[in-house]
Amino acid sequence: SLERQSIVALSYTNTAANQLGDRFYKMIQQAGIDKDYSIFSGTIHSFCFRMVKEYYKAFQFIILDDDELLEMAEDIRETINEKVSSTLILDILKSNAHDVSPELYETVCQIKESLNVIAIKDILLMFLNALDDEQFQQWIRPRISMIAVDEAQDLCELNYQILDKLLNIIPDLKLFLVGDPRQNIFEFNGGSYKNLYEFLVKHQL
């Protein structure tokens, strides 16, 4: 009998990821494969969130969407009574801030931490940091044997940093990337076929 296969099917949207997962289920059923396997299908954010939450049992953060973060940014601007824009504070809350004063950055981060609030990007950053932990590495190795990524042209640089670390941590990991540069519709969010190309070149895929 073959050893357990843990398949992770990822795409940029939940709908596309679920369709990818459904295709895997049908292929396995049609092939009549008799072995122990599991399939996770979702976005890379939902996958990272699940892994972090499973490993860190005390994970109690509240995930806020962009509208909620903007409202929070406006409240913080009024509270600290400084002549800074809500947009700048929002960038700090979303972990997208560059070239801001250390004092402002520290103040906003302290407020954010005190409220146990994180943004969507923070999930990826937490997972990426966890991949440097040897105990986390040992924990996650048996949980992933194959990753299939659809719409790979829409992944941002941070997404590929995660895939890069997973390849280094899990030597036998099978990685399948499917993308079409002509459909790079999430470029406004950091997604680019150039990220895919550079990743392929680096790993000689």
Salt bridges, closest charged atoms under 4 A:
ASP36 OD1 - ARG4 NH1 2.88
ASP66 OD2 - LYS94 NZ 3.69
ASP122 OD2 - LYS112 NZ 2.67
ASP132 OD1 - LYS165 NZ 2.71
ASP150 OD2 - ARG23 NH2 3.91
ASP164 OD2 - LYS202 NZ 3.16
ASP164 OD1 - HIS203 NE2 2.58
ASP180 OD1 - ARG182 NE 3.11
